[in-house]
Amino acid sequence: MKATRDATRDLVLAAIAHQGGEWTPGRVKRLYAQHNLTHVWRRNIRRLLAQLCAEGHLTLHDSPARRFYTPGGGE
């Protein structure tokens, strides 16, 4: 199971580095679907994005209406 988590984490990091832009659970879910990764729960995607943010890979943009992440740490 850890290998799968590491592989999906690497997939997301590579996509973020290559594509840039705003990242939401929906965008990650579409990325997973493109790579035939199905049945991934949104809460797990949200957890991954928060972890990548805590590690400095992403910056969180949070408002009452919308939450998304962008590449790079800090504000």
LUMROLUM-659290 format. One record per residue: residue in one letter; y, z, x negated of N, C-alpha, C in turn. Coordinates in pm, whole numbers, plus 32768, in hexadecimal, padded with zeros to 4 digits. Each point is the difference from the previous one (the first is absolute). Layout:
residues N
aYZXYZXYZX...
END
This chain:
residues 75
m7F8880007FAE807880008052807E80007FAAk8000804C7F91807480027FA8801C7F767FC7a7F967FB57FDE80147F797FCC80497FAA8066t7FDD8010807F80437FB3806A80928028800Ar801C80827FF9808B802E8005804E7FCA7F89d7FC480047F8A80447FCC7F89801A7F6B800Ea7F9F7FB68035800F7F6F8010806F7FE08064t80058047807080697FE580638088802A7FC9r8004806D7FB7807C802E7FC280337F957F9Ed7FA67FCC7FAE80267F987FA080307F828048l7FBD7FDE806E80287F8C8050808E80118034v801D807580378085801A8038806A7FFF7F92l7FE380427F90806180027F91801C7F737FCCa7F997FAF7FF380137F777FCF80537FAE8063a7FE580108081804C7FB780658092802B8002i801880817FF3808A80327FFE804A7FCA7F87a7FBF80017F8C80407FCD7F86801C7F6A800Bh7FA67FB7803C800D7F6F800880607FD4806Fq7FF780418074804C7FD38075808480488013g8007807F7FD6807A804E8015801D80138095g807A802180208029800E808B7FDF8087803De8004800380837FE8807B804C7F6C800C8023w7FCA80787FEC7F718018801A7FF1806C806Bt7FB47FDD80667FE2805A806F7F6980038010p7FCC805F804D7F6F7FFE801A7FD17F7D803Eg80517FC380557FDB7F81803D7FF37F917F99r805A7FFD7FA07FF87F997F987F8580157FA8v7FE3807D7FDF7F88801C7FB07F837FDB8050k8000801E80807F8D7FDE80557FE97F698002r806B7FB280067FF27F6D7FFB7FCB7FD37F77l802D80417F967FCE7FE37F7A7F69801A7FFAy7FD6807380357F71802180037FB27F96804Ea80367FD580727FBA7F9B80517FEF7F7D7FB4q80647FDC7FB07FF77F867FAF7F8F80087F9Ah7FDC807B7FDA7F9680167F9E7F8080358041n7FF57FEA80837F898025804D7FE180957FFAl806780527FF67FF08092800780268028808Ft7F9E8023804E8019801F808C7FE78094801Bh8028802C80747FEB8089802E804180677FA4v80767FE07FCE804B805F7FAF80628046805Dw7FFB808180038056804C805A808E80047FCCr805F7FF6805C808E80047FDC802480817FB8r7FC3806D80278022807F7FBD7FD77FFC7F6En7F937FBA7FE07FD77FF37F7480627FA87FB3i80337F99804280637FAA7FC18081804E7FE9r802B804D8064807980527FF07FEF80637F8Dr7F8A803A7FF67FE3805F7F9480087FBA7F78l7FC97F877FF680057FB47F8380907FE07FDAl80507FD1805F808B7FE07FE3804D807D7FD3a7FE8807180418043807C7FD87FD5802A7F73q7F817FEF7FE17FCE80217F7A80407FA77F96l80087F7E801C803F7FA47FA1809480227FEDc8040802D806A808B802B7FF7800C807D7FA8a7FA8806080168002807D7FB17FE77FE47F6Ce7FB47F987FE37FE27FDB7F76806F7FAB7FC0g80647FDA804F80707FB57FCB7FF47F69800Ah7F9A7FCE80437FEF7F70801080587FC8806Fl802280528063804B7FD580758075805D801Bt80617FCC80498070805080317FF880038099l800A807580397FFB80118091808B7FEB803Ch80047FB3806B807A7FED80507FDC8031808Cd803D806D80297FD78042807D80798012805Bs7FF17FD5807C8066801580657FB780238082p8048803080657FBB8021807E7FB97F87803Ea80337F897FE87FC77F89803F7F957FBC7FADr800180147F7C7FA87FB07FAB7FE980437F7Ar7F857FF37FCE7FDD80317F7B7FBD7F8D7FB5f802F7FE87F857FC07F9B7FAD801280267F6Ey7FB77FBC7FAB800580197F7180267F7F7FB8t8043800E7F8D801E7F907FAA7FCE801F7F74p7FEA7F9A7FAE7FCF80177F77806080537FAEg7FCA80517FA8805080517FA58017808B8035g800F805D7FA68017808B8027809480208002g802180718038808A802D800780497FC68076e8076802F801580527FD08071806E7FA67FD0
END
